[in-house]
Amino acid sequence: MKPASGSGSITGEPGYRPITALRRVPPRRWLAAALCVVLLGGSGALAADGDPTPSSSPDLVKQANAPISSILQVRLQNSYVPKFTGVSGQGNTFSVAVTMPLPEFRLLPVPQLSLLTLPAAVTVPSGLTGVGDLRFVDIAVMDAGHDILWGVGPTVVFPTASQPTTGLGKWQVGPAAAIAFAPKRWLIGVLAQNPISVGGDSTRARVNTLVLQPFLIYQFDHGWFVRSQPQLLFDWKTGKQILPIDLGAGRVFSLAGQQLNCFVEGFWNLTHDGPGPSYGFTVGVSFLYPGFWERWNKKPAPAAESAAHNQ
């Protein structure tokens, strides 16, 4: 959604906007930015490898950028926050996300769109770097095949953080829902999640937060696109909120037979309660596998049938 890439994917990564800070930003963000520039700049020549390019597959661009999508993809992204409000320092989060669509009757009688996100490196003001909390959302798509797609399912947060400051220390479970439609070159929709703490460290604050991620993607020719995917946070327990806007651009293209989505985007917080990012930037690349299930389901022809065909 897509029937369903970010700011963070219905298109991804639910990789929530980083709200941590750091004194010194590691060089990996510059490496990620350089990789994106090289791929975007050289993709025009490198895409001419005989494989289909996004210009011949318009839906691929939309699916590649949905928070959750109907194609298998592995997304690597780095978000850098140069300035915080109420906190001295900078912030950086490197995350890995995997979208895992399942055809109908694999697990359920309806298609499923799943997203698994791991903040692999979160650095905080003390200089500590650690793993964040693992997040998973699974949407069962109802009435698939129509112009408007919608679905519901669970969202789960696992307290996998390696440091107290890089996670919330709580097991969280809650509802999730998504709706999207794709008129011509557009993909428009929203992904909503509300994880609620159900266990974990008793000394940590309980969690009940609504995360709304509206998404808007417009596709140009040759795989280029612009998109907006802000993540709005509403804390039901404290009444606090974070309301950002964002704008990004990128390109989906083929490199040596591998479909890629390279993107950059900036985000600004219009309003927030308490310490939080003032603005930031995200760069990322997604490895796309649009024909994964078709190849998986392809069965080799029986030996006798193959021999008869070759005669």
N, C-alpha and C positions, 0 to 999 in steps of 0.2 A: 504495500500500500504504500506506492508502493504496494501491494494491494494494501501495497502493502496491503560515511561517510561518513562532529561535530560538533550550543551551541553545543552542540551537539548539539535515529536515524529513523506519514508514519515512518519518515525515513529517518543515529544513530545513536550513535552511538550512543539506551539511556545512559550516557555518560554525563552526569550532572556537571554544571559549571563549577570549576574549582573555586573554593572559597578559602583555601589555605594560602599562606604567604611564605616567602623565603628571603634570605639575605643575599644569596648569591645564586644566580640561575645557571645550571649546568649547560655545557656547550651543546647538548643533544638538540635543543630547540633550533640552534643555528643549522645543524646538520639536516634537520627535518625541512627547514625552510629552503635550504640549498637544493635538497633532493627534489622538492616540489618545483622549484624554478627550472631546474635542469630538465625534468620530465615534461613540464608544460612547454618549455621552449623548444625542445627537440622532438616533440611528439608528431609534428607535422610530417617530418621525414621518416621517422621510425615506424609510423603506423602503416606505411605502405609495404606490409609484409605479406599481403595476400589474404589476410584474415578480414572478416567483416568489421567495419569500423562503426562507431556509434551513429554516424550520419545515416547508415542503412538500417539501424535498429533504434528508432526513436524512443521506444519504451525503456531501453537499457539506461539511458541517462536519468530518467525519473526513478527507476528502481534503485540505481546506484546511490541516489541521494536521499531516499526515504529513511526515516529513523529506523523503521523495520521494513524489510522488503521481501519480495518473492524470489530473489536470487541469493545464492550463497556468496558471502563476501567476508573478507578479513580486513578490518579497518585499523590503521595505525594513525594516531593523531596526538599532537602536542599543543596544549593550551598554555599561553604565557600571559600573566597579569602584571604589567609594570607598575600599577598603582592601586592601592586600596584606600577605602574610606574608613577611618577609625583604626587602622592598623598600619604600622610602619614596616615597609618591606615590599617585596615582589612575590609573585606566585607562579608556580609551574606544575603542570600535571601531564604526564605521558600515559596514554591509555591504549588498550587493545580491545577491540570489539569484534564479535563474530555474529553475523545474521545467519539464522539457520531455519530456512523455510522447510516445511514438511508437507508433501502432497496429502490429499485426503486418503484416509484409511491407513496411513502409516502408523499413527497412534490414535487419531480420532476420525470420525466419519466426515470431517470438514478440514480444509487446509489450515495449517498453523504457520504463524510468522513469529519467530523467536529472536531475541537479541540478548547476547551475553556480553557484559562489559566489565573489564578489570582495569582499574587505575593502577598501572604497574609501577609507577614511580611518582610519588607525591612528596614534595619538599616543603617544609614548614619553616617559620622564622628562626627557630633555633638552629637551623642547618641540618636537621634530621631529615632523611629521606626514607620513605617506607611504602609498602603496598597499601592500597586503599581497600574499601569494601567491594566485594564482588556483587554485581547486580544482574538480575535475570528477569525478563518479561516475555510472556508467551500469549499471543493473541490468536484465538480461534476465529477464522473469518466466516461470517455468516452470509449466505446468499451470494456467494462468489460468482463472478462472471457478469455482473451488472455494472452500470456506469458509476454508481455509488457503492463503495465497499465499506463494510463496518465489521467490527469484531470486539469480543470481550475476552478476558482471561486474567490470570494472576500476575502479580509482580512480587519478586522475592529479593531481599538483600541479605547477603551472608556476611557476618562480621569477620572478614579475612584480613583486616588491617594489621600490619606488623607493628605499628606504633599507635598509642592512644590518640595522638594528634592527627593521624591520617584516616581515621574511621570513626564511626559512631558507637561501636561496641555493642550493637544490638542486632538480634535476629528480627527481620521485618518481613511481613507478609501483608498483601493488600490487593485491591482490585485494580484492573487496568482496562482501558477501552481505547479504541481508535476508529476514526472514520476518515475517508479520503475519496476524492473523485479527481479525474484527470481529463479536463476539457482541452483537446488539441495539444498545445505545447506546454500546458500547465499541469502541475500536480499540487493539489490543495488539500489540507487536512489538519488533524490534530491528534496527538497521542497523549493520553492522560493516565497518570499512575498515582496511587496513594498508599505507599508503604506505611505500615503501622507496626511498632515494636511489639514482639510477643515473647521476648526472652533476651538473655544476654547478661552483660555486666550490670549488676544491680546498683552499682554506684554511678552509672551513666544516666543521663536524662532520657526519658521516654520519647519516642519519635512518633509523629503523626503528621505527615507532610504531603500536600497535594503538589504534584509536578505536572504542569501543563506545557506541552511542546507543540505549538502550532507550527506548521511548515508550509512553505510556499516556494515552489521551484518552477523556473521558466527555462525552457530549452531553446538555444539558438542552433544554428547549423554547425556541422562538423564536431558535434559533441560538447560544445561550449554551453555553459549554463550560469545562471545566477540563482541564489537561494537565500532564504531566511528561515532559521530554525531556533528561535529563542526558547530558553527553558525558564518558565515562570514558577517560582517557588512560593507556596503559602503554608506557613507553619500553623496548624490548627491549635496547638497548645499554647504558643506564645503570642500568636497574632502577628508575627513578623512576616515580611514578604520581601522577595527580590524580583524586580520587574525589569528585565533587560530587553534591548532590541539588538538585532544583529543583521549583518549583510555579508554574503560571501559569493565567491565565484570560483569556477574551475572548469575542468574538461575531462570527459571520459574518452579514452582512446586505447588503441591496441599497441603493445610494445612486444615485439618478438613472439606474437601469438597470445600474449597475456593481456586481458582486458584490465585497465586500470582507471581509477577515478582519483584525480589529484585536485585538491581544493585549498583555498585560503579564505579566512573570514575574520571580521572584527566584530566585537560586541561591546555594548555600552549599557550600564545599568542606569535606567531612568530614575529609579528610586529603590531604596532598600532600608531595612531597619537594622541598626547595629553594624558591626564591621562587615565589610564585603568588598568585592572587586569594584573599582570605578570603571575600568575598561580593560580589554584584553584582545589577544589575537590567537587564532587557531590555524594550524597547518596540518594537512593530513594526506594520506594516500590509502586507497582501498584496492585490494586485489579481488577482482570479480570473477565468478564462475557461473555464468548464466545457464549453461547447459548441464549442470552437475547431475540432476536427477535423471535427465534423459540418457546420459552416458551410463549412469548407475543401473538403470532399468534395462539397458540394451543387453540382450542375451545372444551368445554365439550360436550360429546356425548348426544344427546337427551335422555330423560328418557326412552321412549319406546324402542329405539334402544339399550340402555344399558341393559335393562331388557331382551330383546330377546337374546342378546349376552351371558348373564349369565345363560340362561336356558340350 
